[in-house]
Amino acid sequence: SRRTLALDPGSHMGMRNLAAAAINRHELAYSRILSRRVLLLEPDNPDAMYTMAEVEFRIGDAMTAWTLHEARVRRDIHRPRLNLPASWQGPGTETGPVLIASEQGVGDEVTFLSCLAEIYHCITQPVVIEVDKRLIGLIARSFPSATVVPRQFVPGDGLGQFLDYRALTAEHGLRHFAFSGSLPKILGRDRNSPLEQVGYLQPDPARVAHWRDWLAGLGGGRKVGIVWRTAQWTRFRARIHCTIEDLFPVFALPDCTFINLMVGNNAEDLAKLKAGTGVEMIRPPDLDIWEDIEDLSALMKALDGVVAARTANCAFAGAVGTPTVRLAQGFLYVSNGREFFFPNVDPVFDRDERFDGPEAGRRAAALLPRLLATAPGR
């Protein structure tokens, strides 16, 4: 990007790419300057607006950031949506049924729908909620008067690249819609007024009881779920996720049994853990962590606590109300001290701090006992 700008100082693309790279290097003020320059040249450029939103979340004004965050749905990486009804402006403005449309990822959906739980009682018309098919049961149980539907992919589009709402709009008489990621903007709270509801997401009570029985059979002490990194490991993501060694201070805590909530085969990491600490994490039996989000959420509800990387599993733990240490800054860097969306989730870093894996592990080890002490008898 610097080379591009050296050859062509007026290159909009070069400035956009350099602004995004500056965020990754934690050069936030520089990224803001570059993004502003792009927006002077291209006031409606969605990539520049999204980058600017990231900067504002970290060091600027949260309400400005939420407005800029709306540009995400116009970026090329966002799946096109066809035949949506008119935009919804919030409770009291609806003149007919309202669609809450899905976001890109399941963790994002569960996080943003916490805002719907906050305002749901103020909506005067029927609500239809679109989510990933793995979330349908959970969301239907959490919003029992709403209609919950799977993502409206175009029939025959095997790649899942397009969503079409013509049939859904006709079936339910939809008059308005909002993406679930737009709910924080509709809610209209700044970073100093976080959400207060604990555990809006309601797992199946029978499955929660099943997992509590299983956990009790493991013996005494607290039962703590662990997600130390993303399953989709890349060189870039390695810079914002812990290694298993980083969490050795957590595994040294007394009177804890650790439950492996990672997706996939983690044999190499588990061998390092046993060699370095003598600890063996326990894998929940007969649980497909990737596909069976219903049962995973029930297990998380039954746990005493969770320590999780910035993954969908961290969002699930927060949404069911389990005390959770987030091995990162808060979601979207909105708040300090506690997660904006979930009062039971405590990030180990403030929004303007750099990620550091070993420091994340040390802070998690100090924070987890305090969180567990707030929820006796879970």
C-alpha positions in Angstrom: 0.0 0.0 0.0 2.9 2.4 0.8 4.5 1.5 -2.6 1.2 2.2 -4.3 0.9 5.6 -2.7 4.5 6.4 -3.6 3.7 5.7 -7.2 0.3 7.3 -7.1 -0.2 9.6 -4.1 -3.9 10.1 -5.0 -4.7 6.3 -5.1 -8.0 5.8 -3.2 -7.4 2.0 -3.0 -3.9 2.5 -1.7 -5.1 4.8 1.1 -7.9 2.4 2.0 -5.6 -0.6 2.2 -3.0 1.4 4.2 -5.7 2.6 6.7 -6.8 -1.0 7.3 -3.2 -2.2 7.7 -2.6 0.7 10.2 -5.4 -0.7 12.4 -3.6 -4.1 12.5 -0.4 -2.3 13.5 -2.4 -0.4 16.2 -1.6 2.9 14.5 -5.2 4.1 15.1 -4.7 7.9 14.7 -2.9 7.3 11.4 -5.7 5.0 10.2 -8.2 7.7 11.1 -6.4 10.3 9.1 -6.1 8.0 6.0 -9.8 7.0 6.3 -10.9 10.6 6.5 -8.9 11.4 3.4 -10.5 8.6 1.4 -14.0 9.8 2.6 -13.2 13.3 1.4 -12.6 11.8 -2.0 -15.2 9.1 -1.9 -17.8 10.1 0.7 -19.9 7.0 0.3 -17.1 4.4 0.1 -18.3 1.5 2.2 -14.8 0.0 2.9 -13.5 3.4 4.1 -16.5 3.9 6.3 -16.2 0.5 7.8 -12.5 1.1 8.6 -13.4 4.4 10.1 -16.0 2.7 12.2 -13.3 0.4 13.6 -11.2 3.3 14.6 -14.1 5.2 16.2 -15.1 2.1 18.2 -11.6 2.0 19.6 -10.6 5.6 20.2 -13.6 7.8 19.2 -17.3 8.2 19.5 -19.4 5.0 19.7 -22.6 6.5 18.2 -20.6 7.8 15.2 -19.1 4.3 14.9 -22.5 2.6 14.9 -23.6 5.0 12.1 -20.5 4.2 10.0 -20.9 0.5 10.9 -24.0 0.4 8.7 -21.7 0.5 5.7 -20.7 -3.1 6.3 -23.8 -4.4 4.4 -22.7 -2.6 1.3 -19.2 -4.1 1.2 -18.3 -6.6 -1.5 -17.7 -9.3 1.2 -21.4 -9.1 2.3 -23.8 -11.4 0.7 -26.3 -9.5 -1.6 -29.9 -9.3 -0.2 -32.8 -9.1 -2.6 -36.3 -7.9 -2.2 -36.1 -6.6 1.4 -39.0 -4.4 2.7 -38.4 -0.8 3.9 -35.9 -0.1 6.6 -37.2 -0.1 10.2 -36.3 2.9 12.3 -37.1 1.4 15.7 -39.9 0.7 18.1 -43.0 2.8 17.5 -42.3 3.4 13.8 -43.6 0.1 12.5 -46.8 -0.1 10.5 -46.7 -3.8 10.0 -44.6 -6.9 10.6 -40.9 -6.4 11.1 -38.1 -8.7 9.9 -34.8 -8.8 11.8 -32.4 -10.0 9.1 -29.4 -12.2 9.8 -25.8 -11.2 9.9 -22.7 -12.9 8.5 -21.8 -15.1 11.5 -23.6 -17.0 14.2 -21.6 -15.3 17.0 -22.5 -11.8 15.6 -26.2 -12.8 15.4 -26.3 -14.0 19.0 -24.5 -10.9 20.2 -26.6 -8.4 18.3 -29.9 -10.0 19.2 -29.2 -9.2 22.8 -30.3 -5.7 21.7 -33.5 -7.1 20.4 -34.1 -8.6 23.9 -33.8 -5.1 25.3 -36.4 -3.5 23.0 -38.6 -6.4 22.1 -41.5 -5.5 24.4 -41.7 -2.1 22.7 -42.4 -3.5 19.2 -46.1 -3.2 18.4 -46.2 -5.5 15.4 -45.3 -9.2 14.7 -41.6 -9.9 14.5 -39.9 -12.4 12.2 -36.2 -13.2 13.0 -33.9 -14.7 10.4 -30.9 -16.7 11.7 -28.5 -19.5 10.9 -30.5 -22.8 10.9 -28.4 -24.0 13.9 -29.8 -21.2 16.0 -33.5 -21.6 15.2 -34.5 -23.6 18.3 -32.5 -21.3 20.7 -33.9 -18.1 19.3 -37.4 -19.4 19.1 -37.2 -20.4 22.8 -35.7 -16.9 23.7 -38.4 -15.0 21.7 -41.4 -17.2 22.0 -43.9 -14.9 20.3 -41.7 -14.3 17.3 -41.5 -16.3 14.1 -38.0 -17.6 13.6 -36.8 -18.6 10.1 -33.6 -19.9 8.5 -31.5 -17.7 6.2 -33.3 -17.0 3.0 -30.7 -18.4 0.5 -31.7 -18.4 -3.1 -33.0 -22.0 -4.0 -30.4 -23.8 -6.1 -27.6 -21.4 -5.1 -25.3 -24.1 -3.7 -22.6 -21.6 -2.7 -25.0 -19.6 -0.5 -24.0 -16.3 -2.1 -27.5 -14.6 -2.3 -30.5 -14.2 -0.1 -33.9 -13.4 -1.5 -36.8 -12.2 0.8 -39.6 -12.1 -1.8 -41.4 -15.2 -0.6 -40.9 -14.5 3.1 -42.2 -10.9 2.7 -45.3 -12.2 0.9 -45.9 -15.0 3.4 -45.7 -12.8 6.5 -46.8 -9.4 5.1 -43.5 -7.8 6.1 -43.4 -4.0 6.0 -40.0 -3.3 7.6 -36.7 -4.8 8.2 -33.4 -4.2 10.1 -30.2 -6.2 10.1 -29.5 -7.6 13.5 -26.2 -5.7 13.4 -28.2 -2.4 13.1 -30.0 -3.0 16.4 -27.3 -1.3 18.5 -27.7 1.9 16.4 -31.5 1.6 16.8 -31.1 1.1 20.6 -29.1 4.3 20.6 -26.8 3.7 23.7 -23.3 5.1 23.9 -20.5 3.0 25.3 -21.2 4.2 28.9 -24.7 2.7 28.9 -24.2 -1.0 28.2 -26.9 -3.6 28.2 -27.9 -5.1 31.6 -29.9 -8.2 30.9 -28.1 -11.4 31.8 -28.8 -14.6 29.9 -31.4 -13.7 27.3 -30.6 -16.8 25.3 -32.6 -19.8 26.6 -31.2 -23.3 26.1 -33.3 -26.4 26.5 -33.8 -26.9 30.3 -33.7 -30.7 29.9 -30.4 -30.5 28.2 -29.0 -28.1 30.8 -30.0 -30.6 33.5 -28.4 -33.4 31.5 -25.1 -31.5 31.3 -25.2 -30.5 35.0 -25.5 -34.2 35.9 -22.6 -35.1 33.6 -20.5 -32.3 35.1 -21.3 -33.4 38.7 -20.1 -36.8 37.8 -16.6 -35.4 37.1 -16.1 -34.7 40.8 -15.9 -31.6 43.0 -14.6 -28.1 42.1 -15.6 -25.6 39.5 -16.2 -26.7 36.0 -14.7 -24.2 33.5 -15.0 -24.3 29.7 -12.0 -23.3 27.6 -11.7 -22.0 24.1 -8.1 -20.8 23.7 -8.2 -19.8 20.0 -10.1 -19.8 16.8 -10.4 -23.1 14.9 -9.6 -21.3 11.7 -6.0 -20.7 12.4 -4.1 -18.3 10.1 -0.9 -16.2 10.4 -3.1 -13.1 10.9 -5.3 -14.6 13.5 -2.3 -15.9 15.4 -1.6 -12.3 16.3 -4.9 -11.9 18.1 -5.4 -15.3 19.7 -3.7 -17.2 22.5 -1.6 -20.3 22.2 -2.3 -23.1 24.7 1.0 -22.2 26.5 -0.3 -18.7 27.1 -3.1 -20.1 29.2 -0.9 -22.2 31.5 -1.6 -19.7 34.4 -5.3 -20.4 34.0 -4.7 -24.2 34.2 -2.7 -23.7 37.4 -5.8 -22.5 39.2 -6.8 -24.9 42.0 -10.1 -26.7 42.3 -11.1 -26.4 38.7 -11.9 -29.1 36.1 -11.4 -27.8 32.6 -13.8 -28.7 29.7 -12.5 -28.5 26.1 -14.9 -26.4 24.0 -12.7 -26.1 21.0 -13.9 -27.3 17.6 -11.9 -30.0 15.8 -8.9 -32.1 16.6 -6.6 -30.3 19.1 -4.4 -33.2 19.9 -1.1 -31.3 19.4 -2.2 -28.5 21.8 -3.6 -31.0 24.3 -0.3 -32.8 24.4 1.6 -29.6 25.0 -0.9 -28.8 27.9 -0.3 -32.2 29.5 3.4 -32.0 29.2 3.6 -28.5 30.5 1.1 -28.6 33.4 -0.1 -32.2 33.8 -3.7 -31.1 33.1 -5.9 -33.1 30.9 -9.0 -31.2 29.5 -12.2 -33.2 29.2 -14.0 -33.4 25.9 -17.9 -33.4 26.3 -19.1 -36.8 25.0 -21.3 -37.0 21.9 -21.4 -33.3 21.3 -20.8 -31.8 17.9 -19.5 -28.4 18.9 -19.7 -26.9 15.4 -23.2 -28.2 14.4 -25.1 -28.6 17.6 -25.1 -25.1 19.0 -28.3 -25.9 20.9 -26.6 -28.5 23.0 -23.4 -26.6 23.2 -25.3 -23.6 24.7 -27.0 -25.9 27.2 -23.6 -27.2 28.3 -22.3 -23.6 28.6 -25.3 -22.7 30.8 -24.4 -25.6 33.1 -20.8 -24.6 33.5 -19.5 -22.5 36.4 -17.4 -20.3 34.0 -15.9 -20.0 30.6 -12.6 -18.7 29.3 -12.9 -18.0 25.6 -11.1 -16.4 22.7 -12.9 -13.9 20.4 -15.0 -16.7 18.8 -18.7 -17.5 18.4 -18.4 -19.7 21.5 -17.5 -16.7 23.6 -20.8 -15.1 22.4 -22.8 -18.2 23.2 -21.4 -18.3 26.8 -22.2 -14.6 27.2 -25.7 -14.9 25.8 -26.7 -17.8 28.2 -25.4 -15.8 31.2 -22.4 -17.8 32.2 -19.5 -15.8 33.9 -17.0 -15.5 31.0 -13.5 -14.2 30.6 -12.9 -13.0 27.0 -9.3 -13.4 25.9 -9.4 -10.2 23.9 -10.8 -6.7 23.9 -14.6 -6.4 24.0 -16.7 -7.2 20.9 -16.1 -4.5 18.3 -14.0 -2.7 20.9 -17.1 -0.9 22.1 -16.4 -0.8 25.9 -13.9 -1.2 28.7 -14.1 -3.1 31.9 -17.0 -5.4 30.8 -18.6 -6.5 27.6 -21.1 -3.9 26.2 -23.6 -6.6 25.2 -23.2 -9.0 28.1 -22.7 -7.9 31.7 -21.4 -11.4 32.6 -18.5 -11.2 30.2 -15.2 -9.5 31.1 -12.6 -8.8 28.5 -8.9 -9.0 29.6 -8.0 -5.9 27.5 -9.4 -2.4 27.2 -10.5 -1.4 23.8 -7.3 0.7 23.0 -4.8 -1.9 24.3 -2.8 -4.2 22.0 -3.4 -7.9 22.2 -0.7 -9.9 23.9 -1.1 -13.6 24.4 1.0 -14.3 27.5 -0.5 -11.2 29.2 -4.0 -12.4 28.2 -3.3 -15.6 30.0 -2.0 -13.9 33.2 -5.0 -11.5 33.3 -7.4 -14.4 32.7 -5.9 -16.3 35.6 -6.4 -13.3 37.9 -9.9 -12.5 36.7 -11.5 -16.0 36.6 -11.6 -16.6 40.4 -13.3 -13.3 40.9 -15.9 -14.1 38.3 -16.5 -17.6 39.7 -17.0 -16.1 43.1 -19.9 -14.0 41.8 -21.9 -17.1 40.7 -21.9 -19.6 43.6 -24.0 -22.7 43.2 -24.4 -22.5 39.4 
